[in-house]
Amino acid sequence: MKLLTSLLIFAITLQISAQTISKTEKKILSTVEKNNAEAISFLETVVNINSGSLNPEGVKKVGMVFKDAFQSINFNTNWIEMPTEMNRSGHLFAETRGTKGKKLLLIGHLDTVFEEDSPFQKYEKLNDSIAIGPGVNDMKGGNIIILYALRALQENGLLKNAQIIVAYTGDEESTGDPISISRKELIDAAKRSDIALGFETSTGFNYATVARRGSSDWKVEVEGVQAHSSGIFNERIGAGAIFELSRILNAFYTEVKGEEFLTFNPGILVGGTVAEIDSKTSNAFASGKANVVAQKAMVEGGLRFISEEQKQNARIKMREITTQNLPQTSATISFMDSYPAMAPTEGNYQLLKTLNKVSLDLNQGEVIAYDPGKRGAADTSFVAEYVDCLDGLGAMGNGAHTPKETINLKTFEALTKRTALFIYRLINQ
């Protein structure tokens, strides 16, 4: 009897599960299937166009290919140029306007880390499952998932009266400075939206990103008294610049380290009679002698944090440590903002819940939150202050930022289906 009851419950569960995909949604899925071979061919086309961040013409060329594709599905498009002195390409925005359901901002980027002088330039299919190429998963694959998910909805007449903004930035891998210009349009788009979805590289078929750490740079500069080394530690000479910088870094390690998701790293350090760091090129120069007390020392590093509060608290501690100088030394610390944090909000978790339901309805398995400590910063971080966000929805692959970057072609169609249904349900909420 217990077995019969269990079988009945199982059968009812299967029936309910089968009913969660509506007739309209089945049409969407069929359209994705029909277009998948074309989507993969499109991927090859754009991967074979070099779009390194410092190749503005190449980035724009890729942008124009996507521009035509979005126009073909009745999106209004706009190419936004960046000032010449920024040495970065512009951004592509594509939009359809309406008042139905949630207003969506879908985020991708056109640039890659592989510049024109890189030997890694071409798309190559290794087998039925794997292809290799520059930016194939980071993130031209994600861009195409967005495009072909929207195309499936458009071909079925399901985007009428929906507001969807697609934003493909041209400098995500090396953000243009100042950020107030390079991210102005993205932030403005977020202010007109309810939800932002980022299609950066997927961290796994059954993960999504509800939080990303922000990033900030820091620099410590130390001055000491230059003198013969025999006089070090006396009242007139003191400790010298290198000992003072060593004290500061050790105190950072012992007094600031330990909070969850907070990390900081001294990336380049110099000291001596003369010491210089060129922040633009990351080149450093130092000169001195073993029998001379160092007059200058400096270090540059990075700071990662999960919230604005965590960032500010860490900076307060680091500033305090920097002022507790050894004899006859002085030190200053400065901070430079880069990416803000995408905090793990309740709204982000609600989006994850909706995505998880879509995935389960498709029999693709549960989708859970990825560890934010293992993800870098991305463009979604710039808009997280204004909208609920979910990221890591892009293509699956390995080796991003390396000459072995791959995409898993077997999961491409499934991820596009998941995205199409996710968008469909959000714009009909």
Secondary structure, DSSP 4 states (H G I P E B T S, - for coil): -HHHHHHHHHHHHHHHHHTTS-HHHHHHHHHHHHHHHHHHHHHHHHHTS--BTT-HHHHHHHHHHHHHHHHTTT-EEEEEPPPGGG----EEEEEE---EEEEEEEEEE--BS--TT-S----EE-SSSEEE-TTTTTTHHHHHHHHHHHHHHHHTT--TTEEEEEEEES-SSS--S-HHHHTHHHHHHHHT-SEEEE-S--S-TTEEBS-B-EEEEEEEEEE---EEGGGTTSTTTTT-HHHHHHHHHHHIIIIITTSTT-EEEEEEEEEESEEEEETTTTEEEEE--TTEE--EEEEEEEEEESSHHHHHHHHHHHHHHHHSPPTT-EEEEEEEEEEPPB---HHHHHHHHHHHHHHHHTT----EE--GGG----THHHHTTTSEEEB--S---S-TTSTT-EEEGGGHHHHHHHHHHHHHHHTT-
